[in-house]
Amino acid sequence: MAVTYIDYDIQENIFSTEEGKAIFDEKSRIERWLLIEATLAETQAELGIIPKEAAGLIKFHAKLGKLDLEKIRADYRKGKNSIIPVIKALGQACGHSAEDWVHYGITTQDVVDTGQMLELKKVLFVVERDACSIEKKLILMAKQYAKTPMIGRTHGQYALPITLGLKIAVWLSELRRHIERVNSLKTRILVGQLSGAVGTFSVLGSQGKILSETVLNKLGLKSSAVAWHVARDNIAEFSAVVSMLVNTLAKIANEIFQLSKTDVQEMAELAFDENAMSSSAMPHKNNPVLSQRMVVLSRHIRALHTVVLESMVHEHERDPRALWSEWLSIPQLSIYAMAALENMLRLLDGLRVYPEKMQANLMSYGDFIASEYLMLKLSKKIGKSKAQKKLHDLTSLAVTKNISLRSCLMSDSELTGLIEDEDFNFMENPSHYIGMSESIVEEVIGVN
Amino acid sequence: MRAENYFSPIALEAQSLLRSHITDSLFFGDGYGTDEVKKIFSDFSRLQRWMDVEIALAKTQADLNIIPVSAANEIERKGKVSYLNVEYIQQQIQKTKHSLIPLLKAWQSIMSSESGDYLHFGATTQDIQDTAQVLELREVINIVERDLKEIIKILAKLAKKYSSLVMVGRTHAKHAMPVTLGLKIAIWLDECMRNYDRLMQCKKTILVSQLFGGVGTMAAFQDKGAVLLKNFSKKLGLETPNTCWHSARDRFVEYLSVLAFITGSFAKIANEIIQLSKDEIGELDEPFYEGQIGSTTMPHKKNPEICERIFTLAKLVKGHASLSFDSLIAEHERDYRAVRLEWVTLTDASLYTCCALKLMKSVLQGLVVNKNNIIKNLEKSSDILSSEAIRFSLSKKLDKKNAFDYVYKASIQSLNKKTSLIKELMSFDKIKEQFTESALNEIANPSKYIGSSVLMSNNMVCKSIEKFELSQDISVKYIGQKTLIITYKDPLEKFEGWLVFDGLDHGLSAGGMRVQKGLTQFALQSMAENMTKKMRLCGLPVNGAKSGIDYDPASFDKKLAIGRFIKAIAPFIQSRYSMGSDLNTTMEELTQIAIAQGIPSVKIAIAKEQNYTLDYFHARESILNKMAIQNWSLGRIRAGYVVAMCAARLRHHLHLEANKSKISIQGFGVLAKATIVGLLQEGYSIHAISDAHCCVVSTQSKGLPVQQWLQTSGNTLPKLSSTKDYWVLDREALVQQPTDLLILAAIENAVHIDNVDFVQAKAIVPGANLAVTPDAEKILNQRNILVLPSFVAGSGGSMSMQALFGYKNHPSTEQVLNYMRKKTFSLVDELMLFSQKYRITLTEASEKYIHEKKIPYAEKPYEIEEEM
């Protein structure tokens, strides 16, 4: 039975990716726990904590294929622990002599938390890889459109000219900060733990610390001086950084969604594909489906991140209520995030940009575009507050009378001689008023 | 309470030092709350409310002899925050960390120790604070209820005003299909009405008291707990809860959820306005007030500032609502963490909501609708908007799959080549064989493809009237898709009345109001349908309606009865029902009664639909009082005039000469007399007339000397006896007279199965309803006698309204009569043509004509495009 979009078989990978699902696949997770148990036994044998023969047997049997899967399933149905059925099966497979040395001196959460860290490591690899690919694409686009003028919008309303390159440079700089965050995060959070039931190394004693360091080192994780069973800040930081990244992507997707509206048409997601119909009723439709999916993914990730934050509040030495909330959130959140990254790559690959339409929209606003420029000009001559009032009145007049600002300026007696031909020329070429857009883009691209 | 120096710099600084929450900001607080709601939550109001609850407790306990009456009296007498040492309370709360005890101590310190002992007797702090919190929310709910209702009314007005304004509908941010702005707004309206229901439901649940003591057992009240709780609740106007709810906070979560629904819906509306006000779209704008500044750097900017604020407030409310779910998880018998959370969530969310309501109201009140841009955007995409309509039309001749594929391919081509969809469709041979370009263009007309948009928006408007503006004496029911029946039950005399709407797909409904003993809803229903037929005959974008009361018209109290009925249906008169006079009512009396009820005219809906000021409307309406022919005013002659014109035109179709044709008229009331005047004006003579008593038949070819009889008032002929010029016969003799045209202008069933065989006319024009019974009509048809349906000759009222209001400037009476004459002629011509073409009777032809008639959508109900 596949009951969520993540697992759907027929509508495959709409809100997930193959790669992401493979990381959190149930059997892979159990294999990961077995790997931890095997590494533990091996290291314990090296340190003389358990017999070498036992460790050999444990290592040999610590594969899901060698265990009685039906038995494990039956035990999970009866039991209330999240790992005992696996350990029991491993013990039974190892036989009487090694059974007692399986999972020696550690607690369930040691294995599960360490296992989860191994997963997050893989997720972070994918996230970084894809974020860097997106970065490369954005750099190319920013270069390509560095001089392409378009209207800038604030409050959803036309404001002043910018270039598309500048818009993309803003995305780029934001994305780069996220990549930095991911890099910094990796140095901090990829830490496992093996300190026993209440984090005191009660069984392993003084050998515990070296054991834990060696095992985790072998697994590719760092070890922590103190147990983090109830200190979930690392997980919360992971979730926060990933959500931030995805929300930036959603911001970009929303911008594409807005700019591809029929009324705007400055961009479009994937042109018509002969076989991909957007609407069951309206044959003419070409919907921005990818950018919409991005927004959906970001909403879910935001909500899931709230749960993860809530799960920081553990009680006493261990608190499964908080832990389990994390278990339900982290895999979904990670899979959605990886899907969002992949979606973004596809979206950018198929993105159409229409510089002519950008120019047309820019020109359609007539000379209002130049209002700030004119204000600066006039301020020098009649003072800022007077200039502001004057232009406000004249633009209102132009709107109510539906005439050009230019004619209002020309017919205003107070402004006679104050506006020069050069200024009128400016109004006709709003693309002159893109400020430092181009050099900002160059600067952003230049910084690596 | 503001001191003189409130705004002095020092006072301001001192004030702002300790007030850092944005709602308290002297500068920005206005954007996050309203003064009205802030007062409810202010520090002093809160303390005073706690004291009020303590007083109610003491008084109730005194009533039940739990505490001495004197103690309760002193508690009440000293129970004002202003009597207390507020500074002490503030310090002690900080020190003791208790929220109520310091207040009680300060209060006790100003009363005798005997009374002081009985303060807060047996209650727990949370009892007092929870009850006070409920009282607090009661005040907020009243504001929310009031404002939401007003917003609903504004939305209803907008939905009606723009019910047929066609615009682009968008899905996935792309142009999809045409809709009307009215429908868009009707959806907002429906949503807000559901939120209103939620608020009312929540109000019922939430308004309960709390008085159960430390762990909810009422231990301190001994056996008097239950009665104490009941009386205490009653005193405060609250319901009595079943059990204590110290740790069951669901009521407040429900309240906050409802606020989140209300503001969430507003955010949707605000966002729609923001989106549609973008420069590329420019269809809507929020009002921009004089003095408002859009941008510090760009003088031209007009930003959708208010809508953005509404959007933000909704997010804040949502945040508090979701926080409140955490307070559901309270532990054991009491858990103050929930209460502490509520002090923030309830307060802030209430402030934000009230502010959002205020802002939403101002946006909707001044909503700017840029029709030019709406039309422009629609025209730009007109062919793609109709891809579904085209697909349906194609699939009638091709199969469904093929139809979709053709339109799909053509869409791609048109987008790639930037040509029109229809041009591309015409490039396929298969399509070219079956369709012409103009046929496809006709299908692609967006205003033809708005489905039931108009009907649905008008329906919503009626539902909102039904919900908010009708008294209890009124009930409303829908029959099928189109009939709306408003039933009135008179509380005084117990008679019944009805207002029946036959269809709501236009902005206006018109029809008369009658007073008739034994009147039934079903009779009115068929009369309303008849009205619709008349409207459609005249080509008017108006729906039929009819109203009336089952009441004795001779009763002394008739005017009062009509007055109560009109008052009850006033919201409909104000919005869509244009009332006329009918059986046993006159325009003068209806107008008089309406004015007494504060309604300026029973036809006020016309003024609104035509966009007239009241004065202009009155000036236009008063043309009806002007003399049209001799001493006949336009208002009195119009109905009869059209009957006369129908007769005149039928005469033409019978190929008779005007001065040689014989005309008989049954009746001598206003309708019959007006018909006679109309006919005389056209140069006809009248051969026979009957009233309730007798029948006069001319013996001369020049006809009856009817001119002199017209001066008599009332419904009867002057007393006559036979002369050489005419004979006076029994009144039944009229229908038996050999005549060319028989006009029935008096009663129902004038020609029936028993006298039909004696009819010797060539054609019958029934001016009155049902003057010819259906079985009689069948026989007349067999005998090849033309019978015009009564709704044709009876359409004078509707036709005159068209002429009266349709012209751009005030028309003269001649202009109105002329219009009616030409319109009647062309109508009769068309019906005759239909009847001959399809070999069907005139009644069948009329029904067919009405059925097939296409009424185009119109902004105003009455508009005459060119001089006829």
Chai-1 contact restraints between the chains, C-beta under 6 A:
chainA,res_idxA,chainB,res_idxB,connection_type,confidence,min_distance_angstrom,max_distance_angstrom,comment,restraint_id
A,H155,B,N303,contact,1.0,0.0,6.0,A-B,restraint_1
A,G156,B,I274,contact,1.0,0.0,6.0,A-B,restraint_2
A,G156,B,K278,contact,1.0,0.0,6.0,A-B,restraint_3
A,Q157,B,N303,contact,1.0,0.0,6.0,A-B,restraint_4
A,Y158,B,D279,contact,1.0,0.0,6.0,A-B,restraint_5
A,A159,B,M298,contact,1.0,0.0,6.0,A-B,restraint_6
A,F257,B,A173,contact,1.0,0.0,6.0,A-B,restraint_7
A,K261,B,A173,contact,1.0,0.0,6.0,A-B,restraint_8
A,T262,B,K174,contact,1.0,0.0,6.0,A-B,restraint_9
A,T262,B,H175,contact,1.0,0.0,6.0,A-B,restraint_10
A,D263,B,E280,contact,1.0,0.0,6.0,A-B,restraint_11
A,D263,B,I281,contact,1.0,0.0,6.0,A-B,restraint_12
A,V264,B,E280,contact,1.0,0.0,6.0,A-B,restraint_13
A,F272,B,I412,contact,1.0,0.0,6.0,A-B,restraint_14
A,A281,B,E388,contact,1.0,0.0,6.0,A-B,restraint_15
A,M282,B,A176,contact,1.0,0.0,6.0,A-B,restraint_16
A,M282,B,S387,contact,1.0,0.0,6.0,A-B,restraint_17
A,M282,B,E388,contact,1.0,0.0,6.0,A-B,restraint_18
A,P283,B,S387,contact,1.0,0.0,6.0,A-B,restraint_19
A,P283,B,R391,contact,1.0,0.0,6.0,A-B,restraint_20
A,P283,B,F404,contact,1.0,0.0,6.0,A-B,restraint_21
A,P283,B,V407,contact,1.0,0.0,6.0,A-B,restraint_22
A,P283,B,Y408,contact,1.0,0.0,6.0,A-B,restraint_23
A,P283,B,S411,contact,1.0,0.0,6.0,A-B,restraint_24
A,H284,B,I384,contact,1.0,0.0,6.0,A-B,restraint_25
A,H284,B,S387,contact,1.0,0.0,6.0,A-B,restraint_26
A,H284,B,S411,contact,1.0,0.0,6.0,A-B,restraint_27
A,K285,B,K174,contact,1.0,0.0,6.0,A-B,restraint_28
A,N287,B,H172,contact,1.0,0.0,6.0,A-B,restraint_29
A,F368,B,H300,contact,1.0,0.0,6.0,A-B,restraint_30
A,S371,B,M298,contact,1.0,0.0,6.0,A-B,restraint_31
A,S371,B,P299,contact,1.0,0.0,6.0,A-B,restraint_32
A,S371,B,H300,contact,1.0,0.0,6.0,A-B,restraint_33
A,E372,B,T297,contact,1.0,0.0,6.0,A-B,restraint_34
A,E372,B,M298,contact,1.0,0.0,6.0,A-B,restraint_35
A,M375,B,P299,contact,1.0,0.0,6.0,A-B,restraint_36
A,L391,B,P299,contact,1.0,0.0,6.0,A-B,restraint_37
A,H392,B,P299,contact,1.0,0.0,6.0,A-B,restraint_38
A,T395,B,P299,contact,1.0,0.0,6.0,A-B,restraint_39
A,T395,B,H300,contact,1.0,0.0,6.0,A-B,restraint_40
